[in-house]
């Protein structure tokens, strides 16, 4: 029995070693509450690994031991590299499209080079195991011992989960992360990578439980009392005369006829949601053309009057959003697109865009405008099927082309935005009214002058800048975007429709190919990681429009409802997670870790820190109400995706 315990201890310590290296390489704080939970979870897993490598013949046990060590080494090494590349961990769902990741082999090689010291630490157990393999006697366990150990693992696992269930205080409590949601980064920090992998599989396989509706909560503010889920007090005459962005959906009647508890929960949720009011900007661009662009790794720091004059002119001459954020989601580019194009929050642990390709999406701009006679096209100047865009984008209402299915651009890394514009604009510019959607790629990492074709192409334009090479390369990539947009505007002006075309440009995420120190260098001041890092930009411009300055806090989640209102489309604002920025709706910016920003406060879910934005600090009831609202929006968006909700009501 003593030998058994020592052998079990080997696997427990091995798991803790891998987890410790991963935490040291990816998280700012290594020894926290999560380190304790991770160590506890390592015990039952260590017992299982011990049984796997000792329940058969000595030769078979040896083979399983080798395979197990190799699998653990690969898993932790691959996850470390994925995090360093995309600032998040890969969910199991990633392997659905993992084969396409070979397109970024050069980027991966650079990431390996920059993180070689961490990879060596991860490789050490495998190296020592193979060196000492002939000297190690792989144990053989008798059946009665196997059952005892398996039962012990079960009891220990049960005790740990009971302990976690009792830890339910805070926005990201262990209980919430374990039972109610799946946040891959936060779960890895709290429970370790192996437990997170198990929770990931459970998240993919399980059906979502019904949403527990929260009763309206009164929020005590110094100026007035109001309810986060209801209108401010207004007279009956005003209520009758106010026009809202909503359609008639009989939620109560639908609830009575529905048997699925999930659907009933959603009906009740939307029945109690507050629609946004129509406003002076409603229909401002009704019947006009719309060009919508998700720009790879675009940021406000890439806007410069000399380097990127076209983007600068649009920023200063259009709707100027001074407090706009672009949160980073679980699947980086794909989720960034999903949020901007659907107005919904992505579901954690899966590729939401890919899953949405089988759903009815009536409020995507492609479908909304196609239904009223617009020519609708979408383009991407990288491989057409990456992230399965060949399925998601046609489902949004577009005739879609990318590299490999009809878009003619030179295959480089990354490809040219200028080439994409030049080779596609003739396909729609004479077919008014039109709506075109572009996903660019010229701004993609890595930012250097050796492996980045676009950076090398524009290198001479940034050589004289007083920045590090990484920043110069990043700016060089954005010069390509600027000149591509310049080409669009030039062609619109030639055709005489520049004044009749609204152009909307937003990033998919912040430029995480730059380190935080490099972003601080580019911005000219130290950029903090929790909120300021995600400060984004939303360009909304048409030639000849009068500039409009918007100080309201907003994010990429609000793009779709804002465009829908400007285009004068009939849509139901209750059915979107974002809101029209130009309306009088209460501002709310949501981050994947359930942190949030309103006009009254910044709330950091990881630390519980509250930073007031007014002279009066918000009270606990306000923080609790907004936090519950944020959690509900995530859950509802996930359930809408899982249940194809639009198809059931529209």
N, C-alpha and C positions, 0 to 999 in steps of 0.2 A: 504493500500500500504506500510505503514511503517513496518508492521509486515512481509509482503512479503520480503522486502529488508533485514530485519534482518535474516529471514530464509535462504535466498539466501547466505547471508554473512557467515552463519554457514557452508555451504558446500564448499564455496570458501576457507575459512580458514582451513577447514578440509583437503582439498586437499593440500594446501600449507604446512600444518603441516606434512603430510605424506611425501611429496616431500623433505622437509627440513631435516627430520630424515634420509631419504635415502641418500641424498647428503652428510650429515655429516658423515655417516657410510662408504661411498664408494669413495668419491672424496676428493682430497687434498684441493681444494679450493671450498668453498660453495657459497659465495656471489660474483657472477660474472654476466656477461651479461645474461648468461643462467638463472639465478635466476629471472631476470626481465621478460624474455619471459615465463618462467614457471608460474609466478604469473599472468601474463596477460591471459595465456591460461586457468588458473583455473577459470576465471570469466564465460565464456560461458559454461564450463563443470559444474560449480556450479549451473548455472541456469537450465541446463538440469536435473541434479540430483534433484533439488528442484521440478521441474515439475513432475518428476517420482514419487516423494513421496507425492505429494499433489493434483493430478488430479483425484483421485478416492474417494471411500468412506473412512471414517476415519479409519476403521479396515484394509482395503486393503492398504491404505497409510502406516499404521504402519508396516505391514508385509514387504512391499517393502523397507521401511526405514531400518529394521533389516537386510534384505538380502543384501542391498547395503553396509551397514557398515561392514558386515562380508566379503563380496567380496573384498572390498578395503583393509581390514586388511590382508586377506589371500594373495592378490596380491602383496602388498608391502612387506609383511613378506617373501613370497616365493622368490621374486626377490632379496631381500637383502641376503638371504641364498645362492641362486644360485651364486650371485656375489662373495660372500666370498669363495665359493667352487671352482668356475671355472674362476674367475677374469674377468667375463663378465656378461651381463644380458641375460636372456633367451628370445628368440624371440617366437612369437606365434607358429612358426614351431616346437619348442621344444615339444609341447604337442602331436605332431604326435607319438612320441615315449616315452612319459612321463612315461608310465607304466613300462618300463624297468629300470627306475631310482630307483625303489624299491630294485634293486640289491645292491645299495650303502646305505642302510638304516643305517648301523653302522657309515659310514662316515658322513652322514647327522646328526646323533645324536651328534657326536662330534662337528660338525659345529654349531649346535644349542647351545650347552653348551658354546662354546667360544664366542658366540654373543648374549648371553641372555639379556644383558643390552639394546641392540638396539631393540630386539624383545619386551621387556617390554614397551618401548616407543611407538612402533607400536600398541601394544595391548591396550594402555590406552584409546583411543577414544571409542573403543568397550565396554570396562569395564564401563566407565562413562555413555555411552549411555544406557546400560542395567540397570544400577543403577537408572538413572533418567527417565527411559522410562515412568513410571506411572505419573510423574510430568510434562512431556512434552506434549503439545497439538499439535498433528500433523495437520497442516493446510489443508484446502480444498480450492482449487483455482477454481474460476468460469471460464467458457470457454473463455470469452472475455479477461480475464487477462492472461490465458494460451497462447493465440495467441500473445499477446503483448510481453510476456516474451520470447517466442520462436523466435519471429522476432528480439528482442533485442540481443539474443544469436547469431543469424545468423550474424547480422551487426557487433557485436564485433569481432566475429571470422574472418569475412572478413577484418576488419580493421587490426587485428593482422597479418594475412597472407600478407596483402599489406605491412605492416611495415617490415616483414621478407624479402620479395622480394627485398626491397630496400637495405638490408644489404648483399651486395655481394662482400665485400673485404676480401681477405685472403683465404688460402687453404681450411679451414674448415669454411667458412662463413655460417651464418644462412640460407641464400638462398640456398647454395649448399646442406646443410644437410637436408633441408626441401623438396626441389624439385628434386634434381638430384641424390641423393644417399640415402642409408639407412645404417647408422652406429649406431648400437644400443647403444653403450656406449656413443659416442659423442652426439647422439641425446638426450639421457636421461639427459646428463649434460646441454644441450642447451635448451631443451623444456620441460623436465619433463617426468616421466614415462608414464603417461596416454596419452599424445600426441604421445610419441614414440610408444605406443601400436597401436594407430590408424595408424600411418605411417607404422608400421610393416605390418598390414593387407593390406594396400594399396600396399606395396611393393610386397607382395605375389600374389595379384590378378591382378595387372596391367601388361600390356605388356611393355617391354622396348622400349623407343623411339630410333630412329636411332642415331648412333654415329655421331656427328658433327666432321668431319675430320679437324684437324689443319694443316694449311700450314706450311711447314718447317720453323723453326726459326733460324736465324743466331745467334750464341753464340760467343761473343767476349771474347777470352782468351788472356792472355799476349803472349803466344807462337804461337798460330795459330788460324785461324777461321775454324770452322767446323759445320756441320749440324747434329743434333741429330738423324735424320731419314735417313741419306744417308751415303754412303761410304766416307772415307777420300779420298782426291785427290790422284789418282793413274794413272799410265800410261795405255794406252789401252792394251798393251801387257800383263801387269800384270793382268788386269781385265780378259782378255781372258784365261789366264793360271791358275787363281785361282780357286780352287774347293770349293764349298760351300755345307753345309748340307741343301739341298733343293731338292724338286722334282718338276717336271713340272706340274703346276696347271694353267690353262688358266683363271686367275681371270678376265681379261678384257672381254673375251667372255662370261664367266659365268654371269658377271654383266649385259651384254646386254640382256641375256635371262631371267634374274630374275625379278620378279615383287615385291617381298617382300623388302621393303626399308631397313629393318634391315639387311637382308642378303647382299644386295647391299653394305651397309655401311661396312660390314665386308670384303667383297671381295676387296673393295678399300683400306681398312686399311692394309690388308696383302700384297696387291700388292706393297705398298710403304714401307713395313718393310724390314729391312736389315737382310739377313740370316748370320749365323756365318760361318766362314771359317773352313775348315778341317785343321787339324794341326798335329804335330808330334805324338800326342797321339791317333789319329784316328785309330780305329781298333786294339789298343794295346791288347785288350782282346777278339778279334773276335773269335767266336766259343767256348769260355771258359764258364764254369759254372758261375752263378751269384746267390749269396745269398744277398738279400736285407732285411734290418731290420729297422723298425720304433720302436725305444726304448722308452718306456713310461718314460717321465720326465727326460730323460738322459741329462747330462750337462758336460762341460769340467771339472767341479770341482769334478766329480765322477771318474776321471782318476788319478790313483795313482800307482806308481811302486810297492808298497807292497800290498795295498788292492785289486787293480784290475789290476794285472800284465798283463793279456792277452790284455785288452783294451789299456793299456799303450804301450805294444809292437806294437800293430797295429797302434796306433797314431804316434809313433816315427818312425816306419818302413815302412809306406805306403805313400800315398799322404797326406801331412800335411798342412791342410788349416788353416792358422793363423788368418784369419779375416772373420770367418763364423758366420752367424746369423740364429736363428730360431725364427722368429716372432710368436706372439700369434694371432690366428684368432678368429672368432666369435663363433665357436663350438669346441674350444680347440682341443681335440684329433682327432676327425673326420676330421676337416679342416686341421689339421697338416698332417694327412695321405694323404688327398686329394691333397694338394700342392706338397708333395714329389712324389706321385704316378702319377699325371697327368701333372705336370709342368704348371698348371693353377692356377689363384687366385680364391678363393671361392667367391660365391655370398653371399652378406650380408643378414642375416635374415632367411636363410633356411639351411637345411642340404644338402650341395652341393653333397657329396658322394652319398647320398640316391637318389637325383634327377638324378645324372649322371647314375644310374643303368639302365635307359631306353635309354641311348644314346650310340652311337658308339664311342668307345675310342681306336683308332688304335695305339696311341703312348704310352700307358701304357706298362711297360716292359713285363707284362704277355702276352698281345696280340702281341707285336712285336716279342717276342722270340718264342711264341707258333706257330706263322705263319711260322717260319723257322725250325720247327721240335723239339723244346725244350720240355722237360717235365716241366710243370709249375704247382706249388702247392702253396697254401697260408694257413697260420695257425694263430689262435689267441687263447691264453689260458684263455680268459674269455668267457662269453656267446656269442655264435656264431652269434646271431641276434642283438646284441647291436649295435646301430647306423645303423641297417639294413645292416651289412656287408655281410649277406647271399645273398643279392641282388647286392651290389656294387662290391664285390670281384670276383665272377664268371664273371661279366661283364667285368672285367679287364683282363680276360683270364686265371683265375686260377681254379683248383680244390680246393675248399675251405673247411676247417674244423675248427671248434671251439668247445668250451665246449658246449656239448648238441647235436652236429650233427657229431660225429665220432672221436673227439679228446679226448683221454683218459688222463685226468689229475685230480688230487685230487681237489675237490671243496673247496677252502679256500678263504680267502681275504687277499691280492691278491693271485692269483695262481702262481705256480712256473715256471719260464722260463726254468729251468733245466729239469723239467719233460716234458715240451713241446718239447724241442729239443730231449731228449732221446727217446720219443715215436713217433717221426715223421721222424727222419733222415733216418731210414731204408726204408722209402717209396719212396725216390728219389735218394739216393746216388749212386745206381747202374744203374741209368737210364740216362746216360749222352748223350748229354748235358742237363743239368737241370737248371731251374731257380726257386728259392723258395723265397717266401715273408713271413716274420714274423712280426706280431704286438704283442709286448710283453706287460706284465702287472705287472711284479714283482716290478717295480719302482713306482707304483701308491701311491698317498697319501691315508690316513693320515700317517704321519711319527711319529710313537710312538711304544712302546713296549708292548702295551696292546691290540690293535685291529688290528695290522698289522702282519699277519702270517709270512711273509718273513723276516720282521725286527726282529721278535722274534727268528726265525730259525737261523739267523746269528749273533745274539746279542753278543756272546762271542768273535767274531772277531773284534768288535769295542769298547768293554768295556774300553780298556786302552787309547782311544783317548781323547784328551783334547778339546772336543766339547760339546755343549749342546745336550740333548737327541734327539731332533728333527733331528739334523744333523747326529748324530750317526745312527739313524733309517734310514735316507735317504741313507747313505753310505752302510748300511747293505743290503738294497734292491738292490743296484747296484752291490754288491758282487755276488748276485744271477745271474744277467745278465752276469757278467764277467765269471763265471764258466760255464754258458750255452754256451757262445761263445768258451770257452776252449774245451768243449766237441765237438763242431762242428769241430774245427780245428784238434783235435785229430783223429776224424773219417775220416776227409779228408786225413790226413797224412797216416793213416792205409791203406786207399784205394789207396794211391799214386796219389791223384789228388789235393793236396793242392796248388801246383804251377799253376794248371789249373782252380782255382776257385777264383773269385773276390768277396770279402765280403764288403758290403756297409752298414754302420750303422749311423743313424741320429735320433735325438729326434723328438717327435711330438710337444713338446713345452718345455719351461724352467720349472723347478720344482716349480710351483706356490703353491704347498702344503707347501713350506717353506715361511716364511715372508721375506721381503726384508732385514731386519736386520740379519736374519739367513743366507741368501745367502751371505751377506757381511762377516759374521763370517766365513763361509766355504771358501770363496775366499781369505780371508786374507786382504781385503781392502774394503772400502765403495763402493758398487755397485750402480750406478745411475740408475734411473728408465726408462728414455726415450730410451736409446740405449743399454747400457752395460748389462742391465738385460736380454736382448735377445741374448747375445753372446752365440753361440752354438758350436757344434762340429760335424764334418762329417768325419767318419772313412772310408777310402777307401784303402783296403789292399789285397794283395795276397802274399803268402809265396814266398820268394826268390826275390821279386821285389826290385829294387833300390829305396830308399826313395826319394821323390820329395817334396820340400818345396814350397808351394803356398801362396803368400802374397796378392793375389787379393781379394778384398772384394766380398763376395758371400753369398748366403742364401739357405735355403731348396727349394726355388722355382727353383733353378738351378740344382738340383740333377738329374732329369729325362733327360734333354738334355745332361748333362755331361756323364751319364751312356750310353746313346744312342750313343754318339760319341766314347766312349771307346770300346763299343761292336761292333763298325763298322756297325751299322744299318743304313739303308736308311730312313731318316726322314726329315721333313721340319721344320727347326728351326724357321721359321717365325711364325709357328702356335702354338708356346709355349710362355708363358709369361716370363719364365726364359731363361737363356742362358748357353751354355757350359762354365763352369768355366775355362777350359784349353785352350779356344780359346782367340783371341785378342779382343773380344767384350768389349764394355764399361761396367764396373761393375755398377750394380744398385741393391740395397736392398730395398724392399718395405715393409712398415708396414701398418696394417689395418686402421690406422688413417690418412693415406696418407703422413706420414713422410717418409723420405728416406735417404739413404746413397749412395754416389758415391765415386770415388777415389779423388774427389775434395772437398766434403763438407758433413757435417751432416745437415739435415734440419728438424726442429721440427715444424710440421704443426699446433700444438696447440698454440704455442707461436710466431711462425714466426722466431724463432732464427736460425741463420745460423752460423755454426762453420766450418771454413776453415780447410782443411787437407793439404794444400800446402802453400807455401810462398806468393801466390797471392790469394786474396779473390775473389771468383766467383762473377760476376756482376748480376744485376737483370734479365737480359735476360736469363742467364743460369738457374737461380732458376726457372723462369717462364716456361722455356722449359721442364726441368725435371719434374716439378710439373704437367704440362699438360700431359706429357708422362705417369706418374704414374696413373693419373685419367683415361686416355684412356685404360691402361692395365686392370684396374678393370672393366671398362664398357664392354670392348671386351670379357673378360673372362666370365662375367655374360651373355652376349648375346650368346656366344658359347654354354653355358649350356642350356639356355632357348630355343635355336633354333636347338639343335642337329646338330651343324655346320659341324662337321667332316663327318657326314653321307651325307652331301650335296656336298662335294667336293672330297672325297677320296673313 
